[in-house]
Amino acid sequence: MGAKNERETVSEKIVKGIESFNGFRAPEARAELLTMDGKEILVRFYGHMCFTCGTFDYFEDLLYEIKDLGLELRLKKWWRDEENGYLVVYEIL
């Protein structure tokens, strides 16, 4: 039961971090949690930031939002999706 409660806490931190990110950066940049599988999460980024330089900075900004909530992530990989956004995989440390 402890592992389940810990997992929920991790999920809550990720959701809160994404909400905080969106609160400060929308509408230029928005993040959406797509999946959480084991030690990885998949986040979709979209908005005008996808057409500017410095796009990678937004991916890192989400790391810091979640770190402020006590959870460490590592940026693992990213790629452009078919809808002019980016898909980003983070590893939960």
PDB file of N, CA, C and O in Angstrom, chain B, residues numbered from 101:
ATOM      1  N   MET B 101       0.812  -1.191   0.000  1.00  0.00           N
ATOM      2  CA  MET B 101       0.000   0.000   0.000  1.00  0.00           C
ATOM      3  C   MET B 101       0.857   1.257   0.000  1.00  0.00           C
ATOM      4  O   MET B 101       0.473   2.265  -0.593  1.00  0.00           O
ATOM      5  N   GLY B 102       2.009   1.212   0.654  1.00  0.00           N
ATOM      6  CA  GLY B 102       2.894   2.363   0.683  1.00  0.00           C
ATOM      7  C   GLY B 102       3.347   2.777  -0.698  1.00  0.00           C
ATOM      8  O   GLY B 102       3.431   3.968  -0.997  1.00  0.00           O
ATOM      9  N   ALA B 103       3.645   1.789  -1.553  1.00  0.00           N
ATOM     10  CA  ALA B 103       4.097   2.099  -2.911  1.00  0.00           C
ATOM     11  C   ALA B 103       3.004   2.800  -3.695  1.00  0.00           C
ATOM     12  O   ALA B 103       3.286   3.723  -4.460  1.00  0.00           O
ATOM     13  N   LYS B 104       1.759   2.376  -3.517  1.00  0.00           N
ATOM     14  CA  LYS B 104       0.661   3.013  -4.233  1.00  0.00           C
ATOM     15  C   LYS B 104       0.513   4.467  -3.790  1.00  0.00           C
ATOM     16  O   LYS B 104       0.364   5.356  -4.628  1.00  0.00           O
ATOM     17  N   ASN B 105       0.552   4.712  -2.491  1.00  0.00           N
ATOM     18  CA  ASN B 105       0.447   6.085  -1.995  1.00  0.00           C
ATOM     19  C   ASN B 105       1.602   6.937  -2.488  1.00  0.00           C
ATOM     20  O   ASN B 105       1.409   8.100  -2.842  1.00  0.00           O
ATOM     21  N   GLU B 106       2.805   6.369  -2.515  1.00  0.00           N
ATOM     22  CA  GLU B 106       3.971   7.092  -3.027  1.00  0.00           C
ATOM     23  C   GLU B 106       3.768   7.420  -4.495  1.00  0.00           C
ATOM     24  O   GLU B 106       4.103   8.523  -4.927  1.00  0.00           O
ATOM     25  N   ARG B 107       3.229   6.493  -5.267  1.00  0.00           N
ATOM     26  CA  ARG B 107       2.991   6.686  -6.696  1.00  0.00           C
ATOM     27  C   ARG B 107       1.990   7.810  -6.910  1.00  0.00           C
ATOM     28  O   ARG B 107       2.173   8.648  -7.793  1.00  0.00           O
ATOM     29  N   GLU B 108       0.945   7.829  -6.114  1.00  0.00           N
ATOM     30  CA  GLU B 108      -0.046   8.894  -6.237  1.00  0.00           C
ATOM     31  C   GLU B 108       0.586  10.248  -5.939  1.00  0.00           C
ATOM     32  O   GLU B 108       0.261  11.244  -6.585  1.00  0.00           O
ATOM     33  N   THR B 109       1.470  10.284  -4.982  1.00  0.00           N
ATOM     34  CA  THR B 109       2.150  11.526  -4.650  1.00  0.00           C
ATOM     35  C   THR B 109       3.000  12.005  -5.827  1.00  0.00           C
ATOM     36  O   THR B 109       3.019  13.194  -6.144  1.00  0.00           O
ATOM     37  N   VAL B 110       3.697  11.081  -6.466  1.00  0.00           N
ATOM     38  CA  VAL B 110       4.493  11.423  -7.648  1.00  0.00           C
ATOM     39  C   VAL B 110       3.575  11.966  -8.738  1.00  0.00           C
ATOM     40  O   VAL B 110       3.877  12.992  -9.348  1.00  0.00           O
ATOM     41  N   SER B 111       2.466  11.291  -8.984  1.00  0.00           N
ATOM     42  CA  SER B 111       1.510  11.741 -10.002  1.00  0.00           C
ATOM     43  C   SER B 111       0.988  13.135  -9.687  1.00  0.00           C
ATOM     44  O   SER B 111       0.891  13.988 -10.569  1.00  0.00           O
ATOM     45  N   GLU B 112       0.655  13.356  -8.431  1.00  0.00           N
ATOM     46  CA  GLU B 112       0.139  14.664  -8.030  1.00  0.00           C
ATOM     47  C   GLU B 112       1.173  15.759  -8.246  1.00  0.00           C
ATOM     48  O   GLU B 112       0.830  16.856  -8.686  1.00  0.00           O
ATOM     49  N   LYS B 113       2.425  15.476  -7.945  1.00  0.00           N
ATOM     50  CA  LYS B 113       3.483  16.470  -8.144  1.00  0.00           C
ATOM     51  C   LYS B 113       3.653  16.797  -9.622  1.00  0.00           C
ATOM     52  O   LYS B 113       3.841  17.956  -9.992  1.00  0.00           O
ATOM     53  N   ILE B 114       3.586  15.784 -10.450  1.00  0.00           N
ATOM     54  CA  ILE B 114       3.726  16.009 -11.888  1.00  0.00           C
ATOM     55  C   ILE B 114       2.573  16.866 -12.403  1.00  0.00           C
ATOM     56  O   ILE B 114       2.788  17.823 -13.147  1.00  0.00           O
ATOM     57  N   VAL B 115       1.360  16.523 -12.009  1.00  0.00           N
ATOM     58  CA  VAL B 115       0.186  17.292 -12.441  1.00  0.00           C
ATOM     59  C   VAL B 115       0.273  18.735 -11.940  1.00  0.00           C
ATOM     60  O   VAL B 115       0.006  19.667 -12.699  1.00  0.00           O
ATOM     61  N   LYS B 116       0.639  18.926 -10.682  1.00  0.00           N
ATOM     62  CA  LYS B 116       0.770  20.282 -10.132  1.00  0.00           C
ATOM     63  C   LYS B 116       1.865  21.070 -10.847  1.00  0.00           C
ATOM     64  O   LYS B 116       1.708  22.264 -11.102  1.00  0.00           O
ATOM     65  N   GLY B 117       2.974  20.402 -11.171  1.00  0.00           N
ATOM     66  CA  GLY B 117       4.050  21.066 -11.896  1.00  0.00           C
ATOM     67  C   GLY B 117       3.618  21.520 -13.278  1.00  0.00           C
ATOM     68  O   GLY B 117       3.962  22.616 -13.719  1.00  0.00           O
ATOM     69  N   ILE B 118       2.864  20.673 -13.956  1.00  0.00           N
ATOM     70  CA  ILE B 118       2.360  21.021 -15.290  1.00  0.00           C
ATOM     71  C   ILE B 118       1.352  22.164 -15.186  1.00  0.00           C
ATOM     72  O   ILE B 118       1.362  23.076 -16.013  1.00  0.00           O
ATOM     73  N   GLU B 119       0.490  22.120 -14.184  1.00  0.00           N
ATOM     74  CA  GLU B 119      -0.470  23.215 -13.991  1.00  0.00           C
ATOM     75  C   GLU B 119       0.250  24.537 -13.735  1.00  0.00           C
ATOM     76  O   GLU B 119      -0.146  25.576 -14.263  1.00  0.00           O
ATOM     77  N   SER B 120       1.297  24.495 -12.933  1.00  0.00           N
ATOM     78  CA  SER B 120       2.077  25.705 -12.658  1.00  0.00           C
ATOM     79  C   SER B 120       2.751  26.211 -13.929  1.00  0.00           C
ATOM     80  O   SER B 120       2.721  27.408 -14.218  1.00  0.00           O
ATOM     81  N   PHE B 121       3.356  25.302 -14.685  1.00  0.00           N
ATOM     82  CA  PHE B 121       3.995  25.650 -15.955  1.00  0.00           C
ATOM     83  C   PHE B 121       2.986  26.356 -16.863  1.00  0.00           C
ATOM     84  O   PHE B 121       3.270  27.423 -17.409  1.00  0.00           O
ATOM     85  N   ASN B 122       1.810  25.754 -17.018  1.00  0.00           N
ATOM     86  CA  ASN B 122       0.791  26.326 -17.896  1.00  0.00           C
ATOM     87  C   ASN B 122       0.301  27.674 -17.381  1.00  0.00           C
ATOM     88  O   ASN B 122      -0.005  28.567 -18.172  1.00  0.00           O
ATOM     89  N   GLY B 123       0.225  27.826 -16.080  1.00  0.00           N
ATOM     90  CA  GLY B 123      -0.230  29.084 -15.500  1.00  0.00           C
ATOM     91  C   GLY B 123       0.687  30.252 -15.820  1.00  0.00           C
ATOM     92  O   GLY B 123       0.231  31.382 -15.992  1.00  0.00           O
ATOM     93  N   PHE B 124       1.978  29.974 -15.899  1.00  0.00           N
ATOM     94  CA  PHE B 124       2.947  31.035 -16.173  1.00  0.00           C
ATOM     95  C   PHE B 124       3.243  31.207 -17.658  1.00  0.00           C
ATOM     96  O   PHE B 124       3.623  32.299 -18.081  1.00  0.00           O
ATOM     97  N   ARG B 125       3.080  30.174 -18.446  1.00  0.00           N
ATOM     98  CA  ARG B 125       3.569  30.224 -19.824  1.00  0.00           C
ATOM     99  C   ARG B 125       2.485  30.192 -20.898  1.00  0.00           C
ATOM    100  O   ARG B 125       2.774  30.441 -22.068  1.00  0.00           O
ATOM    101  N   ALA B 126       1.261  29.893 -20.526  1.00  0.00           N
ATOM    102  CA  ALA B 126       0.176  29.891 -21.509  1.00  0.00           C
ATOM    103  C   ALA B 126      -0.180  31.337 -21.851  1.00  0.00           C
ATOM    104  O   ALA B 126      -0.063  32.191 -20.973  1.00  0.00           O
ATOM    105  N   PRO B 127      -0.592  31.654 -23.033  1.00  0.00           N
ATOM    106  CA  PRO B 127      -0.903  30.737 -24.118  1.00  0.00           C
ATOM    107  C   PRO B 127       0.279  30.410 -25.031  1.00  0.00           C
ATOM    108  O   PRO B 127       0.153  29.571 -25.922  1.00  0.00           O
ATOM    109  N   GLU B 128       1.429  31.064 -24.819  1.00  0.00           N
ATOM    110  CA  GLU B 128       2.564  30.809 -25.716  1.00  0.00           C
ATOM    111  C   GLU B 128       3.005  29.355 -25.679  1.00  0.00           C
ATOM    112  O   GLU B 128       3.320  28.769 -26.715  1.00  0.00           O
ATOM    113  N   ALA B 129       3.028  28.780 -24.498  1.00  0.00           N
ATOM    114  CA  ALA B 129       3.453  27.388 -24.344  1.00  0.00           C
ATOM    115  C   ALA B 129       2.508  26.689 -23.382  1.00  0.00           C
ATOM    116  O   ALA B 129       2.150  27.228 -22.335  1.00  0.00           O
ATOM    117  N   ARG B 130       2.113  25.486 -23.755  1.00  0.00           N
ATOM    118  CA  ARG B 130       1.270  24.663 -22.886  1.00  0.00           C
ATOM    119  C   ARG B 130       1.844  23.258 -22.859  1.00  0.00           C
ATOM    120  O   ARG B 130       2.412  22.782 -23.841  1.00  0.00           O
ATOM    121  N   ALA B 131       1.686  22.603 -21.715  1.00  0.00           N
ATOM    122  CA  ALA B 131       2.140  21.224 -21.552  1.00  0.00           C
ATOM    123  C   ALA B 131       0.948  20.370 -21.146  1.00  0.00           C
ATOM    124  O   ALA B 131       0.057  20.821 -20.425  1.00  0.00           O
ATOM    125  N   GLU B 132       0.947  19.135 -21.618  1.00  0.00           N
ATOM    126  CA  GLU B 132      -0.132  18.197 -21.313  1.00  0.00           C
ATOM    127  C   GLU B 132       0.483  16.831 -21.017  1.00  0.00           C
ATOM    128  O   GLU B 132       1.235  16.302 -21.835  1.00  0.00           O
ATOM    129  N   LEU B 133       0.172  16.261 -19.864  1.00  0.00           N
ATOM    130  CA  LEU B 133       0.648  14.926 -19.519  1.00  0.00           C
ATOM    131  C   LEU B 133      -0.137  13.913 -20.335  1.00  0.00           C
ATOM    132  O   LEU B 133      -1.363  13.849 -20.247  1.00  0.00           O
ATOM    133  N   LEU B 134       0.582  13.116 -21.135  1.00  0.00           N
ATOM    134  CA  LEU B 134      -0.077  12.096 -21.949  1.00  0.00           C
ATOM    135  C   LEU B 134      -0.062  10.740 -21.261  1.00  0.00           C
ATOM    136  O   LEU B 134      -1.096  10.078 -21.166  1.00  0.00           O
ATOM    137  N   THR B 135       1.112  10.321 -20.778  1.00  0.00           N
ATOM    138  CA  THR B 135       1.209   9.022 -20.109  1.00  0.00           C
ATOM    139  C   THR B 135       2.229   9.090 -18.983  1.00  0.00           C
ATOM    140  O   THR B 135       3.148   9.909 -18.980  1.00  0.00           O
ATOM    141  N   MET B 136       2.027   8.199 -18.035  1.00  0.00           N
ATOM    142  CA  MET B 136       2.989   7.987 -16.958  1.00  0.00           C
ATOM    143  C   MET B 136       3.127   6.484 -16.834  1.00  0.00           C
ATOM    144  O   MET B 136       2.191   5.792 -16.432  1.00  0.00           O
ATOM    145  N   ASP B 137       4.316   5.979 -17.187  1.00  0.00           N
ATOM    146  CA  ASP B 137       4.530   4.541 -17.247  1.00  0.00           C
ATOM    147  C   ASP B 137       5.806   4.191 -16.487  1.00  0.00           C
ATOM    148  O   ASP B 137       6.911   4.425 -16.977  1.00  0.00           O
ATOM    149  N   GLY B 138       5.652   3.640 -15.308  1.00  0.00           N
ATOM    150  CA  GLY B 138       6.827   3.282 -14.517  1.00  0.00           C
ATOM    151  C   GLY B 138       7.606   4.517 -14.135  1.00  0.00           C
ATOM    152  O   GLY B 138       7.112   5.375 -13.404  1.00  0.00           O
ATOM    153  N   LYS B 139       8.819   4.605 -14.628  1.00  0.00           N
ATOM    154  CA  LYS B 139       9.710   5.726 -14.297  1.00  0.00           C
ATOM    155  C   LYS B 139       9.779   6.770 -15.403  1.00  0.00           C
ATOM    156  O   LYS B 139      10.666   7.623 -15.386  1.00  0.00           O
ATOM    157  N   GLU B 140       8.869   6.720 -16.354  1.00  0.00           N
ATOM    158  CA  GLU B 140       8.878   7.690 -17.451  1.00  0.00           C
ATOM    159  C   GLU B 140       7.524   8.370 -17.579  1.00  0.00           C
ATOM    160  O   GLU B 140       6.477   7.779 -17.317  1.00  0.00           O
ATOM    161  N   ILE B 141       7.578   9.632 -17.991  1.00  0.00           N
ATOM    162  CA  ILE B 141       6.353  10.338 -18.336  1.00  0.00           C
ATOM    163  C   ILE B 141       6.517  10.910 -19.742  1.00  0.00           C
ATOM    164  O   ILE B 141       7.619  11.258 -20.165  1.00  0.00           O
ATOM    165  N   LEU B 142       5.410  10.997 -20.445  1.00  0.00           N
ATOM    166  CA  LEU B 142       5.378  11.574 -21.786  1.00  0.00           C
ATOM    167  C   LEU B 142       4.510  12.821 -21.722  1.00  0.00           C
ATOM    168  O   LEU B 142       3.347  12.770 -21.322  1.00  0.00           O
ATOM    169  N   VAL B 143       5.099  13.945 -22.126  1.00  0.00           N
ATOM    170  CA  VAL B 143       4.413  15.237 -22.077  1.00  0.00           C
ATOM    171  C   VAL B 143       4.376  15.818 -23.483  1.00  0.00           C
ATOM    172  O   VAL B 143       5.368  15.777 -24.211  1.00  0.00           O
ATOM    173  N   ARG B 144       3.226  16.356 -23.855  1.00  0.00           N
ATOM    174  CA  ARG B 144       3.104  17.053 -25.141  1.00  0.00           C
ATOM    175  C   ARG B 144       3.142  18.551 -24.877  1.00  0.00           C
ATOM    176  O   ARG B 144       2.406  19.067 -24.035  1.00  0.00           O
ATOM    177  N   PHE B 145       4.011  19.240 -25.608  1.00  0.00           N
ATOM    178  CA  PHE B 145       4.107  20.695 -25.565  1.00  0.00           C
ATOM    179  C   PHE B 145       3.514  21.237 -26.856  1.00  0.00           C
ATOM    180  O   PHE B 145       3.746  20.692 -27.935  1.00  0.00           O
ATOM    181  N   TYR B 146       2.752  22.310 -26.737  1.00  0.00           N
ATOM    182  CA  TYR B 146       2.182  22.932 -27.928  1.00  0.00           C
ATOM    183  C   TYR B 146       1.986  24.420 -27.675  1.00  0.00           C
ATOM    184  O   TYR B 146       2.042  24.888 -26.538  1.00  0.00           O
ATOM    185  N   GLY B 147       1.758  25.143 -28.747  1.00  0.00           N
ATOM    186  CA  GLY B 147       1.598  26.593 -28.669  1.00  0.00           C
ATOM    187  C   GLY B 147       2.598  27.284 -29.584  1.00  0.00           C
ATOM    188  O   GLY B 147       3.340  26.631 -30.316  1.00  0.00           O
ATOM    189  N   HIS B 148       2.609  28.602 -29.535  1.00  0.00           N
ATOM    190  CA  HIS B 148       3.483  29.390 -30.408  1.00  0.00           C
ATOM    191  C   HIS B 148       4.959  29.114 -30.170  1.00  0.00           C
ATOM    192  O   HIS B 148       5.773  29.293 -31.077  1.00  0.00           O
ATOM    193  N   MET B 149       5.318  28.681 -28.970  1.00  0.00           N
ATOM    194  CA  MET B 149       6.725  28.394 -28.658  1.00  0.00           C
ATOM    195  C   MET B 149       7.314  27.348 -29.588  1.00  0.00           C
ATOM    196  O   MET B 149       8.531  27.285 -29.759  1.00  0.00           O
ATOM    197  N   CYS B 150       6.474  26.538 -30.184  1.00  0.00           N
ATOM    198  CA  CYS B 150       6.954  25.482 -31.076  1.00  0.00           C
ATOM    199  C   CYS B 150       7.532  26.035 -32.373  1.00  0.00           C
ATOM    200  O   CYS B 150       8.169  25.304 -33.132  1.00  0.00           O
ATOM    201  N   PHE B 151       7.314  27.318 -32.629  1.00  0.00           N
ATOM    202  CA  PHE B 151       7.790  27.928 -33.868  1.00  0.00           C
ATOM    203  C   PHE B 151       8.880  28.966 -33.613  1.00  0.00           C
ATOM    204  O   PHE B 151       9.212  29.750 -34.501  1.00  0.00           O
ATOM    205  N   THR B 152       9.430  28.972 -32.416  1.00  0.00           N
ATOM    206  CA  THR B 152      10.449  29.956 -32.063  1.00  0.00           C
ATOM    207  C   THR B 152      11.756  29.261 -31.717  1.00  0.00           C
ATOM    208  O   THR B 152      11.800  28.044 -31.537  1.00  0.00           O
ATOM    209  N   CYS B 153      12.809  30.046 -31.626  1.00  0.00           N
ATOM    210  CA  CYS B 153      14.055  29.489 -31.121  1.00  0.00           C
ATOM    211  C   CYS B 153      13.926  29.372 -29.603  1.00  0.00           C
ATOM    212  O   CYS B 153      13.105  30.059 -28.995  1.00  0.00           O
ATOM    213  N   GLY B 154      14.707  28.534 -29.009  1.00  0.00           N
ATOM    214  CA  GLY B 154      14.652  28.367 -27.559  1.00  0.00           C
ATOM    215  C   GLY B 154      13.573  27.418 -27.084  1.00  0.00           C
ATOM    216  O   GLY B 154      13.231  27.407 -25.901  1.00  0.00           O
ATOM    217  N   THR B 155      13.032  26.623 -27.991  1.00  0.00           N
ATOM    218  CA  THR B 155      11.975  25.681 -27.618  1.00  0.00           C
ATOM    219  C   THR B 155      12.429  24.753 -26.502  1.00  0.00           C
ATOM    220  O   THR B 155      11.655  24.447 -25.595  1.00  0.00           O
ATOM    221  N   PHE B 156      13.670  24.308 -26.563  1.00  0.00           N
ATOM    222  CA  PHE B 156      14.210  23.391 -25.563  1.00  0.00           C
ATOM    223  C   PHE B 156      14.126  23.981 -24.153  1.00  0.00           C
ATOM    224  O   PHE B 156      13.962  23.246 -23.180  1.00  0.00           O
ATOM    225  N   ASP B 157      14.237  25.295 -24.048  1.00  0.00           N
ATOM    226  CA  ASP B 157      14.163  25.952 -22.737  1.00  0.00           C
ATOM    227  C   ASP B 157      12.843  25.657 -22.034  1.00  0.00           C
ATOM    228  O   ASP B 157      12.808  25.525 -20.811  1.00  0.00           O
ATOM    229  N   TYR B 158      11.766  25.554 -22.791  1.00  0.00           N
ATOM    230  CA  TYR B 158      10.467  25.246 -22.192  1.00  0.00           C
ATOM    231  C   TYR B 158      10.458  23.834 -21.605  1.00  0.00           C
ATOM    232  O   TYR B 158       9.850  23.590 -20.563  1.00  0.00           O
ATOM    233  N   PHE B 159      11.138  22.908 -22.282  1.00  0.00           N
ATOM    234  CA  PHE B 159      11.215  21.539 -21.766  1.00  0.00           C
ATOM    235  C   PHE B 159      11.950  21.527 -20.425  1.00  0.00           C
ATOM    236  O   PHE B 159      11.566  20.810 -19.501  1.00  0.00           O
ATOM    237  N   GLU B 160      13.001  22.322 -20.334  1.00  0.00           N
ATOM    238  CA  GLU B 160      13.753  22.425 -19.077  1.00  0.00           C
ATOM    239  C   GLU B 160      12.955  23.167 -18.005  1.00  0.00           C
ATOM    240  O   GLU B 160      13.039  22.828 -16.824  1.00  0.00           O
ATOM    241  N   ASP B 161      12.190  24.165 -18.405  1.00  0.00           N
ATOM    242  CA  ASP B 161      11.383  24.909 -17.430  1.00  0.00           C
ATOM    243  C   ASP B 161      10.451  23.978 -16.663  1.00  0.00           C
ATOM    244  O   ASP B 161      10.251  24.147 -15.460  1.00  0.00           O
ATOM    245  N   LEU B 162       9.883  23.001 -17.355  1.00  0.00           N
ATOM    246  CA  LEU B 162       8.997  22.058 -16.673  1.00  0.00           C
ATOM    247  C   LEU B 162       9.767  21.247 -15.636  1.00  0.00           C
ATOM    248  O   LEU B 162       9.236  20.942 -14.568  1.00  0.00           O
ATOM    249  N   LEU B 163      11.014  20.895 -15.943  1.00  0.00           N
ATOM    250  CA  LEU B 163      11.856  20.195 -14.958  1.00  0.00           C
ATOM    251  C   LEU B 163      11.932  20.991 -13.662  1.00  0.00           C
ATOM    252  O   LEU B 163      11.785  20.431 -12.575  1.00  0.00           O
ATOM    253  N   TYR B 164      12.159  22.291 -13.776  1.00  0.00           N
ATOM    254  CA  TYR B 164      12.316  23.136 -12.596  1.00  0.00           C
ATOM    255  C   TYR B 164      11.001  23.322 -11.843  1.00  0.00           C
ATOM    256  O   TYR B 164      10.993  23.385 -10.614  1.00  0.00           O
ATOM    257  N   GLU B 165       9.901  23.410 -12.566  1.00  0.00           N
ATOM    258  CA  GLU B 165       8.594  23.521 -11.902  1.00  0.00           C
ATOM    259  C   GLU B 165       8.343  22.292 -11.027  1.00  0.00           C
ATOM    260  O   GLU B 165       7.875  22.412  -9.895  1.00  0.00           O
ATOM    261  N   ILE B 166       8.655  21.117 -11.559  1.00  0.00           N
ATOM    262  CA  ILE B 166       8.416  19.881 -10.817  1.00  0.00           C
ATOM    263  C   ILE B 166       9.463  19.699  -9.722  1.00  0.00           C
ATOM    264  O   ILE B 166       9.153  19.178  -8.651  1.00  0.00           O
ATOM    265  N   LYS B 167      10.686  20.120  -9.979  1.00  0.00           N
ATOM    266  CA  LYS B 167      11.732  20.041  -8.952  1.00  0.00           C
ATOM    267  C   LYS B 167      11.358  20.885  -7.735  1.00  0.00           C
ATOM    268  O   LYS B 167      11.625  20.491  -6.599  1.00  0.00           O
ATOM    269  N   ASP B 168      10.749  22.027  -7.966  1.00  0.00           N
ATOM    270  CA  ASP B 168      10.305  22.882  -6.862  1.00  0.00           C
ATOM    271  C   ASP B 168       9.277  22.182  -5.972  1.00  0.00           C
ATOM    272  O   ASP B 168       9.069  22.586  -4.828  1.00  0.00           O
ATOM    273  N   LEU B 169       8.638  21.138  -6.494  1.00  0.00           N
ATOM    274  CA  LEU B 169       7.660  20.366  -5.727  1.00  0.00           C
ATOM    275  C   LEU B 169       8.289  19.137  -5.075  1.00  0.00           C
ATOM    276  O   LEU B 169       7.597  18.341  -4.442  1.00  0.00           O
ATOM    277  N   GLY B 170       9.615  18.986  -5.233  1.00  0.00           N
ATOM    278  CA  GLY B 170      10.327  17.907  -4.559  1.00  0.00           C
ATOM    279  C   GLY B 170      10.511  16.640  -5.367  1.00  0.00           C
ATOM    280  O   GLY B 170      10.778  15.579  -4.803  1.00  0.00           O
ATOM    281  N   LEU B 171      10.373  16.734  -6.686  1.00  0.00           N
ATOM    282  CA  LEU B 171      10.526  15.551  -7.537  1.00  0.00           C
ATOM    283  C   LEU B 171      11.566  15.840  -8.615  1.00  0.00           C
ATOM    284  O   LEU B 171      11.477  16.850  -9.314  1.00  0.00           O
ATOM    285  N   GLU B 172      12.538  14.963  -8.747  1.00  0.00           N
ATOM    286  CA  GLU B 172      13.600  15.125  -9.748  1.00  0.00           C
ATOM    287  C   GLU B 172      13.245  14.368 -11.024  1.00  0.00           C
ATOM    288  O   GLU B 172      12.855  13.202 -10.981  1.00  0.00           O
ATOM    289  N   LEU B 173      13.383  15.043 -12.146  1.00  0.00           N
ATOM    290  CA  LEU B 173      13.203  14.438 -13.465  1.00  0.00           C
ATOM    291  C   LEU B 173      14.459  14.672 -14.287  1.00  0.00           C
ATOM    292  O   LEU B 173      15.257  15.565 -14.002  1.00  0.00           O
ATOM    293  N   ARG B 174      14.611  13.852 -15.310  1.00  0.00           N
ATOM    294  CA  ARG B 174      15.684  14.039 -16.286  1.00  0.00           C
ATOM    295  C   ARG B 174      15.050  14.018 -17.662  1.00  0.00           C
ATOM    296  O   ARG B 174      14.229  13.154 -17.969  1.00  0.00           O
ATOM    297  N   LEU B 175      15.438  14.976 -18.484  1.00  0.00           N
ATOM    298  CA  LEU B 175      14.972  15.030 -19.865  1.00  0.00           C
ATOM    299  C   LEU B 175      15.651  13.908 -20.631  1.00  0.00           C
ATOM    300  O   LEU B 175      16.879  13.854 -20.700  1.00  0.00           O
ATOM    301  N   LYS B 176      14.861  13.018 -21.206  1.00  0.00           N
ATOM    302  CA  LYS B 176      15.415  11.836 -21.860  1.00  0.00           C
ATOM    303  C   LYS B 176      15.473  11.991 -23.385  1.00  0.00           C
ATOM    304  O   LYS B 176      16.522  11.772 -23.991  1.00  0.00           O
ATOM    305  N   LYS B 177      14.358  12.365 -23.997  1.00  0.00           N
ATOM    306  CA  LYS B 177      14.338  12.564 -25.460  1.00  0.00           C
ATOM    307  C   LYS B 177      13.119  13.391 -25.838  1.00  0.00           C
ATOM    308  O   LYS B 177      12.168  13.514 -25.065  1.00  0.00           O
ATOM    309  N   TRP B 178      13.162  13.949 -27.024  1.00  0.00           N
ATOM    310  CA  TRP B 178      12.060  14.756 -27.525  1.00  0.00           C
ATOM    311  C   TRP B 178      12.048  14.693 -29.037  1.00  0.00           C
ATOM    312  O   TRP B 178      13.074  14.444 -29.670  1.00  0.00           O
ATOM    313  N   TRP B 179      10.874  14.923 -29.612  1.00  0.00           N
ATOM    314  CA  TRP B 179      10.716  14.957 -31.059  1.00  0.00           C
ATOM    315  C   TRP B 179       9.456  15.743 -31.398  1.00  0.00           C
ATOM    316  O   TRP B 179       8.562  15.914 -30.570  1.00  0.00           O
ATOM    317  N   ARG B 180       9.415  16.209 -32.625  1.00  0.00           N
ATOM    318  CA  ARG B 180       8.268  16.980 -33.110  1.00  0.00           C
ATOM    319  C   ARG B 180       7.145  16.007 -33.452  1.00  0.00           C
ATOM    320  O   ARG B 180       7.387  14.952 -34.038  1.00  0.00           O
ATOM    321  N   ASP B 181       5.927  16.363 -33.088  1.00  0.00           N
ATOM    322  CA  ASP B 181       4.798  15.500 -33.436  1.00  0.00           C
ATOM    323  C   ASP B 181       4.160  15.976 -34.738  1.00  0.00           C
ATOM    324  O   ASP B 181       4.638  16.922 -35.364  1.00  0.00           O
ATOM    325  N   GLU B 182       3.085  15.318 -35.137  1.00  0.00           N
ATOM    326  CA  GLU B 182       2.437  15.630 -36.416  1.00  0.00           C
ATOM    327  C   GLU B 182       1.490  16.824 -36.327  1.00  0.00           C
ATOM    328  O   GLU B 182       0.928  17.247 -37.337  1.00  0.00           O
ATOM    329  N   GLU B 183       1.313  17.364 -35.133  1.00  0.00           N
ATOM    330  CA  GLU B 183       0.376  18.472 -34.944  1.00  0.00           C
ATOM    331  C   GLU B 183       1.095  19.768 -34.551  1.00  0.00           C
ATOM    332  O   GLU B 183       0.526  20.610 -33.856  1.00  0.00           O
ATOM    333  N   ASN B 184       2.342  19.924 -34.998  1.00  0.00           N
ATOM    334  CA  ASN B 184       3.147  21.121 -34.711  1.00  0.00           C
ATOM    335  C   ASN B 184       3.408  21.331 -33.225  1.00  0.00           C
ATOM    336  O   ASN B 184       3.468  22.465 -32.749  1.00  0.00           O
ATOM    337  N   GLY B 185       3.559  20.254 -32.516  1.00  0.00           N
ATOM    338  CA  GLY B 185       3.940  20.304 -31.110  1.00  0.00           C
ATOM    339  C   GLY B 185       5.175  19.442 -30.910  1.00  0.00           C
ATOM    340  O   GLY B 185       5.797  18.998 -31.875  1.00  0.00           O
ATOM    341  N   TYR B 186       5.522  19.211 -29.662  1.00  0.00           N
ATOM    342  CA  TYR B 186       6.649  18.343 -29.326  1.00  0.00           C
ATOM    343  C   TYR B 186       6.209  17.315 -28.301  1.00  0.00           C
ATOM    344  O   TYR B 186       5.411  17.605 -27.409  1.00  0.00           O
ATOM    345  N   LEU B 187       6.737  16.119 -28.440  1.00  0.00           N
ATOM    346  CA  LEU B 187       6.559  15.070 -27.451  1.00  0.00           C
ATOM    347  C   LEU B 187       7.876  14.926 -26.713  1.00  0.00           C
ATOM    348  O   LEU B 187       8.936  14.811 -27.328  1.00  0.00           O
ATOM    349  N   VAL B 188       7.803  14.934 -25.392  1.00  0.00           N
ATOM    350  CA  VAL B 188       9.006  14.922 -24.566  1.00  0.00           C
ATOM    351  C   VAL B 188       8.884  13.811 -23.529  1.00  0.00           C
ATOM    352  O   VAL B 188       7.878  13.705 -22.827  1.00  0.00           O
ATOM    353  N   VAL B 189       9.923  12.989 -23.446  1.00  0.00           N
ATOM    354  CA  VAL B 189       9.979  11.923 -22.446  1.00  0.00           C
ATOM    355  C   VAL B 189      10.899  12.377 -21.325  1.00  0.00           C
ATOM    356  O   VAL B 189      12.035  12.787 -21.560  1.00  0.00           O
ATOM    357  N   TYR B 190      10.390  12.298 -20.103  1.00  0.00           N
ATOM    358  CA  TYR B 190      11.165  12.586 -18.897  1.00  0.00           C
ATOM    359  C   TYR B 190      11.293  11.297 -18.095  1.00  0.00           C
ATOM    360  O   TYR B 190      10.371  10.482 -18.046  1.00  0.00           O
ATOM    361  N   GLU B 191      12.440  11.132 -17.474  1.00  0.00           N
ATOM    362  CA  GLU B 191      12.656  10.005 -16.570  1.00  0.00           C
ATOM    363  C   GLU B 191      12.521  10.504 -15.137  1.00  0.00           C
ATOM    364  O   GLU B 191      13.089  11.535 -14.777  1.00  0.00           O
ATOM    365  N   ILE B 192      11.772   9.773 -14.325  1.00  0.00           N
ATOM    366  CA  ILE B 192      11.631  10.104 -12.910  1.00  0.00           C
ATOM    367  C   ILE B 192      12.827   9.517 -12.186  1.00  0.00           C
ATOM    368  O   ILE B 192      13.064   8.311 -12.258  1.00  0.00           O
ATOM    369  N   LEU B 193      13.584  10.352 -11.491  1.00  0.00           N
ATOM    370  CA  LEU B 193      14.789   9.890 -10.790  1.00  0.00           C
ATOM    371  C   LEU B 193      14.479   9.498  -9.358  1.00  0.00           C
ATOM    372  O   LEU B 193      15.376   9.087  -8.623  1.00  0.00           O
TER     373      LEU B 193
END
